[in-house]
Amino acid sequence: MELLSLPTGTQAEMPLGAPYNLGSLASMLTGVRTNSGQYVTPERAMRSAAVLACIHILCADLASLPLNLFRRTPQGAVLATDHSLYPVLHDSPNPWQTSMELRESMILDVLCFGQSFTEKIIGPSGVERLYPLSAGRVTYVDPISMYLPPDPPLMWRYADPTSGNRVFLSDDLWTVRMLAPGGTINGQSLILLAREAIGLALAAEEQGASLFRQGVQTDLALSTPDALDDPTKKQLRQSFMDRHAGSSNAWMPLLLEGGLTASRIGLTAQESQYIETRQFQLADVARIFRIPDVLLGISQGKSSTYASAEQFFLSYVKYSLGPWCQRIEQSIHRDLLAPSEAAEYFVKHDLDSLTRADLQTRYAAHAAGITAGFLT
């Protein structure tokens, strides 16, 4: 890959996946302030248990699916194990990663930044190695500012912390993107688009942590009919905090003497509908990522039977994993196969591997196929 020199004075672009104008360097570093008061970035969003669970489910499930390269023949599709791309996609794309590790990081970048970038190393037989690039360090280079001829190739600048800036052409990269508006090539981050819902989930978790840090029962007021001097007030407050503050002392009996009375001026978690808010935000985040509630352990008062859970899983495979598989497979067909190979080869995820644990269903399917004559 030949490195290109950029003209001086070229304006730096904003990070990919941002569905808004970041405006300043401070906003780029701290994130965008939501109406809940939380600053949301991809890194901060994953501190939410619901967001982390959804991202982990999608990354692990998609990356664990076998990814096979097939060749079309008159007798049907057969595994193209003799092609140089087969071991790269199925086994190991580079000396330090497995296929699952590469695809896991790729899907994580797509969710966090709207798209992922993987550098291709091309040899005499085709693509021989793949190296991931951090999408957070990649910006699109406007071809108009480069004074290139009409219909120029796409160009990307990668800010490498060790080797400095590098510029890649679209032919050098395997790119996967999502939610790119019409007429643009930049994908949009699902996390940043849903920043208000995620910010509310972060705020709810922060509220819960504050409640437990103060001993669950918050804002107690101690009163007495007698006048107290400042040292006595300080000593009384400190002794009360030492005895009752903190989650380890929650629900301890409250002993008052000397005419002291206690009154609560705060709200308990139940009175502030904290539990209901947490449950709603869990379901809201699950809807954003299209994850069934049963996978996150959200019951919401509904009892799930084995039959209904099975339908949830089938729906998850069809409506959540299916579009992701299609997105990845089509990007491989576009970026990793030569134009002369596109008609002969294709890539497919093995979704049937998800049903291997259901032995009864597998054997019933085999029996039906043998009876019908299309299996032996």
Summary of the structure (lengths in Angstrom):
residues: 376
radius of gyration: 27.9
end to end distance: 48.5
largest distance: 98.1
contacts: 1017
relative contact order: 0.14
helix: 44%
strand: 19%
